[in-house]
Amino acid sequence: MIRGWFSRRGLSQKLTILFTATSALALLASSLALWTYEWRTDRLTMQREMTTLAAMLADSSAAALAFHDNRAAGDTLAVLRAEPRVIAACLYREDGVLSASYRATRELRQCPQKAGSDRAGFQDGRLIVVRTSRLSDEFVGMIWLCADLAELYERLWHLAWICAAVMVGAILIAVAISALLQRLISGPILDLAAIAGRVSANRDYSIRAPRYSDDELGTLIERFNEMMAQIYQRDVALEQAHAVLEQRVLERTSELEGEIGRRRVVEQDLLAAKEAAEESNRAKSAFLANMSHELRTPLNAIIGYSELLEEDEIEAGNQSAVRDLHRIQIAAHHLLEVIQDILDLSRMEAGRI
């Protein structure tokens, strides 16, 4: 979603967002590092201070604990009123019995039954310190001290608000500076995009983009102008080639029109020759048909008379004449078949078969 929203922004907006986001992230990282350092340092400092205070109270109350002087032990803890961070403290004798206690307010909890061993650590949002009280290296009791972290947290909150205010101010300054500086980058690019739009809309490749600087943007604009020059030269060459091609097409069209005229004349001559040939073919077919008809009539008469003569010679017993008459019949029949084939050929050519 963020990527899609960012991709729909303009170049100047993208650069402003980029510069501002970079500055904000750098300030945020610095502020977090500073706040974490302060938080850790303040905790360690407070732990060290409370541990020192507990050790001093343990040494001061050693005699009171050794002699079971609860009043003196209470007076020792009374000095904690000057330390607002300490909200409760308890002194225990060596047998674990509570000797004296201190509470900044009555609402605080009572002292624990046992102090435990020496330690210093944070528990439930508070600092708990336990130290051993010794008199001449002899264990005489324990002190349990509880410190509130409200002051520490309040100071850390103040620091967080200061960091936030500094970050907001720095972001506003970064936005103002980036709004001024991004024009040095986005201005030439936007001008180049506008010129490219004019070239695309008007098909005018003679337009050139002005060069503003000698950096990468200047190199980009120079390469764009070189590309426009190459396209312009190629366009001029294409126009010249198109004009030459049109002239050749006109010449070839004229030649084709002349060739078509000549071919039409030849086609008319061929049609006339075809008609004459068809007429001649029809005359030939008619002649063959008539000739076949005229030849068949005498042939039929020859065949008929030869058959009659053959019968007479057979009755007369003249075998020599019978053989000659038979040959005449065979030749006549053969000639009649030839005439019939010629007649069929003429019919085929006439389209009747």
C-alpha positions in Angstrom: 0.0 0.0 0.0 2.8 2.4 1.0 4.7 1.5 -2.2 1.7 2.1 -4.4 1.0 5.5 -2.7 4.6 6.5 -3.1 4.8 5.5 -6.7 1.8 7.8 -7.5 3.6 10.8 -6.1 5.4 13.4 -8.3 9.2 13.5 -8.5 9.4 16.6 -6.4 7.2 15.1 -3.8 9.2 11.9 -3.8 12.4 13.8 -3.3 10.9 15.8 -0.5 9.6 12.7 1.2 12.9 10.9 0.7 15.0 13.8 2.2 12.5 14.2 5.1 12.2 10.5 5.8 16.0 10.1 5.8 16.5 13.0 8.2 13.6 11.8 10.4 15.0 8.3 10.6 18.5 9.6 11.4 17.1 11.9 14.1 14.9 9.1 15.5 17.9 6.7 15.7 20.0 9.4 17.4 17.2 10.2 19.8 16.6 6.6 20.7 20.3 6.0 21.2 20.5 9.1 23.4 17.4 8.2 25.4 18.6 4.6 25.9 22.0 5.8 27.0 20.4 8.3 29.5 18.0 5.6 30.8 20.7 3.1 31.3 23.1 5.7 32.8 20.5 7.1 35.2 19.5 3.7 36.4 23.1 2.7 37.0 23.8 6.1 38.7 20.7 5.8 40.9 21.6 2.2 41.8 25.1 3.3 42.7 23.9 6.2 44.8 21.3 4.1 46.7 23.9 1.4 47.3 26.3 4.0 48.8 23.5 5.5 50.9 22.5 2.0 52.2 26.1 1.2 53.0 26.4 4.5 54.9 23.2 3.9 56.9 24.3 0.3 57.6 27.6 1.6 59.1 25.8 4.4 61.0 23.3 2.1 62.6 25.7 -0.7 63.4 26.1 0.3 67.1 22.4 0.8 67.5 21.7 -2.6 66.1 24.4 -4.2 68.2 23.0 -2.8 71.5 19.3 -3.2 70.4 18.8 0.5 70.6 15.7 0.9 68.5 15.4 4.7 69.1 18.9 5.3 67.9 18.2 3.1 64.9 15.1 5.2 64.2 17.1 8.4 64.4 19.6 7.0 61.9 16.8 6.3 59.4 15.3 9.8 60.0 18.0 11.4 57.9 16.2 9.8 54.8 13.7 12.6 54.9 16.2 14.6 53.1 16.3 12.1 50.3 12.9 12.2 48.4 13.8 9.2 46.3 13.8 6.8 49.3 10.2 5.9 50.1 10.9 3.2 52.7 13.7 1.7 54.8 14.0 -1.0 57.4 16.7 -2.0 59.9 16.9 -5.6 61.1 18.9 -7.0 64.0 21.1 -10.1 63.6 18.3 -12.3 64.7 16.0 -10.9 61.9 13.8 -8.9 64.3 12.8 -5.5 62.9 14.5 -2.7 64.9 13.4 0.5 63.1 11.6 1.5 59.9 11.0 4.6 57.8 8.1 5.3 55.4 7.8 8.5 53.4 4.0 8.1 53.4 1.6 5.9 55.4 0.2 4.4 52.3 3.4 2.5 51.6 3.6 -1.2 52.4 5.1 -2.6 55.6 8.6 -3.8 55.8 9.2 -7.4 54.6 9.6 -10.1 57.2 13.1 -10.9 56.0 15.6 -8.6 54.3 17.4 -11.4 52.5 21.0 -11.3 51.3 23.0 -8.3 50.0 21.6 -7.2 46.6 20.7 -4.1 44.6 18.2 -4.5 41.8 15.0 -3.1 40.2 11.7 -4.8 41.2 8.1 -3.8 40.4 9.2 -0.4 39.2 11.3 0.3 42.3 14.9 0.0 43.4 15.5 -2.5 46.2 18.9 -2.4 48.1 19.9 -4.7 50.9 23.1 -4.3 52.8 24.8 -6.0 55.8 25.6 -4.0 58.9 28.8 -4.9 60.6 30.5 -3.7 63.7 34.2 -4.6 64.0 33.7 -7.1 61.2 30.9 -8.8 63.2 27.5 -9.2 61.7 25.0 -7.1 63.7 22.0 -6.7 61.3 20.7 -5.8 57.8 19.2 -2.7 56.2 16.5 -2.9 53.5 16.0 0.2 51.4 13.3 0.9 48.8 13.7 3.9 46.3 11.0 5.2 44.0 11.8 5.6 40.2 9.3 8.4 39.6 11.9 11.1 39.4 14.0 9.0 37.1 11.0 8.3 34.8 9.9 12.0 34.9 13.3 13.1 33.8 13.3 10.5 31.0 9.9 11.7 29.9 11.2 15.3 29.8 14.1 14.0 27.7 11.7 12.2 25.4 9.6 15.3 24.9 12.7 17.4 24.2 13.9 14.8 21.7 10.4 14.8 20.1 10.4 18.6 19.9 13.8 18.6 18.4 12.8 16.0 15.9 9.7 17.9 14.8 11.7 21.1 14.4 14.4 19.3 12.5 11.8 17.6 10.3 10.2 21.0 9.5 13.6 22.4 8.7 14.4 19.4 6.6 11.1 19.8 4.7 11.9 23.4 4.0 15.5 22.7 2.9 14.5 19.7 0.8 11.7 21.8 -0.9 14.4 24.2 -2.0 17.1 21.7 -2.9 14.9 19.2 -4.7 14.2 21.8 -7.4 17.9 21.6 -8.4 17.3 17.9 -9.1 13.6 17.7 -10.1 13.6 21.0 -12.2 15.8 19.7 -15.0 14.1 16.3 -15.0 10.7 17.9 -15.2 11.8 20.2 -18.0 13.2 17.2 -19.8 9.9 15.3 -19.4 8.0 18.3 -20.7 10.2 18.5 -23.8 9.9 14.8 -24.4 6.1 15.2 -24.2 6.2 18.0 -26.8 8.4 15.9 -29.1 5.9 13.0 -28.7 2.8 15.2 -29.3 4.2 17.3 -32.3 6.6 14.8 -33.8 9.1 17.6 -33.9 12.6 16.0 -33.4 14.4 19.3 -33.9 13.6 20.4 -30.3 16.6 20.4 -27.9 16.7 20.4 -24.0 18.8 23.1 -22.3 21.7 21.8 -20.1 21.7 23.2 -16.6 24.8 21.5 -15.0 27.8 19.2 -15.7 26.7 16.4 -13.4 24.8 13.2 -14.2 21.7 15.2 -15.1 23.7 17.3 -17.5 25.0 14.1 -19.1 21.5 12.7 -19.3 20.2 15.9 -21.1 23.2 15.8 -23.4 22.5 12.1 -24.3 18.8 13.0 -24.9 19.8 15.8 -27.3 22.1 13.4 -29.1 19.3 10.9 -29.4 17.0 13.6 -30.8 19.6 14.6 -33.3 20.0 11.0 -34.5 16.2 10.6 -34.7 15.9 13.9 -36.6 18.6 12.9 -39.1 17.0 9.5 -39.5 13.6 11.1 -40.1 15.0 13.4 -42.8 16.6 10.4 -44.5 13.3 8.6 -44.3 11.5 11.5 -45.9 14.0 11.6 -48.7 13.8 7.9 -49.2 10.0 8.1 -49.2 10.1 10.8 -51.9 12.5 8.7 -54.0 10.2 5.7 -53.5 7.1 7.6 -54.5 8.9 8.8 -57.7 9.9 5.2 -58.5 6.4 4.0 -57.8 5.0 6.6 -60.2 7.5 5.6 -62.9 6.8 1.9 -62.4 3.0 2.6 -62.4 3.4 4.4 -65.8 5.4 1.5 -67.1 2.8 -1.0 -65.9 0.0 1.0 -67.4 1.8 0.9 -70.8 2.4 -2.8 -70.4 -1.2 -3.3 -69.5 -2.3 -1.4 -72.6 0.0 -3.5 -74.8 -1.3 -6.7 -73.2 -4.9 -5.7 -73.8 -4.1 -5.2 -77.5 -2.4 -8.6 -77.5 -5.4 -10.1 -75.6 -7.8 -8.7 -78.2 -5.7 -10.1 -81.0 -5.7 -13.5 -79.2 -9.4 -13.3 -78.8 -9.9 -12.6 -82.5 -7.5 -15.5 -83.4 -9.4 -17.7 -81.0 -12.7 -16.8 -82.6 -11.3 -17.4 -86.0 -9.8 -20.8 -84.9 -13.2 -21.8 -83.4 -15.0 -20.8 -86.5 -12.5 -22.8 -88.6 -12.9 -25.7 -86.2 -16.7 -25.6 -86.6 -16.3 -25.5 -90.4 -13.9 -28.5 -90.2 -16.4 -30.4 -88.0 -19.2 -29.6 -90.4 -17.0 -30.7 -93.4 -16.1 -33.9 -91.6 -19.7 -34.6 -90.7 -20.9 -34.0 -94.3 -18.0 -35.9 -95.8 -18.6 -38.9 -93.5 -22.3 -38.9 -94.4 -21.5 -38.7 -98.1 -18.9 -41.5 -97.9 -21.1 -43.9 -95.8 -23.9 -43.9 -98.5 -21.8 -45.4 -101.3 -20.0 -47.7 -98.8 -23.2 -49.1 -97.6 -24.2 -49.7 -101.3 -20.8 -51.4 -102.0 -21.2 -53.6 -98.9 -24.8 -54.5 -99.9 -24.0 -55.3 -103.5 -20.9 -57.4 -102.5 -23.0 -59.4 -100.2 -25.5 -60.1 -102.9 -22.8 -61.0 -105.4 -21.2 -63.2 -102.7 -24.4 -65.2 -102.3 -24.7 -65.6 -106.1 -21.1 -66.8 -106.4 -21.5 -69.2 -103.5 -24.5 -70.7 -105.3 -22.4 -70.9 -108.5 -19.5 -72.5 -106.7 -17.0 -69.9 -107.7 -14.7 -69.8 -104.6 -12.2 -67.5 -106.1 -14.8 -64.8 -106.6 -16.2 -65.5 -103.1 -12.8 -64.8 -101.6 -12.4 -61.6 -103.6 -15.9 -60.4 -102.6 -15.2 -61.2 -98.9 -12.0 -59.1 -99.0 -14.1 -56.3 -100.5 -16.6 -56.5 -97.6 -13.8 -56.5 -95.0 -12.2 -53.5 -96.6 -15.5 -51.7 -96.9 -16.4 -52.4 -93.2 -13.0 -51.2 -92.1 -13.4 -48.0 -94.1 -16.9 -47.6 -92.6 -15.4 -47.9 -89.1 -12.8 -45.3 -90.0 -15.5 -43.0 -91.3 -17.6 -43.6 -88.1 -14.5 -42.7 -85.9 -14.1 -39.5 -87.9 -17.7 -38.7 -87.4 -17.5 -39.3 -83.7 -14.4 -37.1 -83.5 -16.2 -34.2 -85.2 -19.1 -34.7 -82.7 -16.7 -34.5 -79.8 -15.1 -31.3 -81.1 -18.6 -29.9 -81.6 -19.5 -30.7 -77.9 -22.3 -33.1 -78.7 -20.6 -36.1 -77.0 
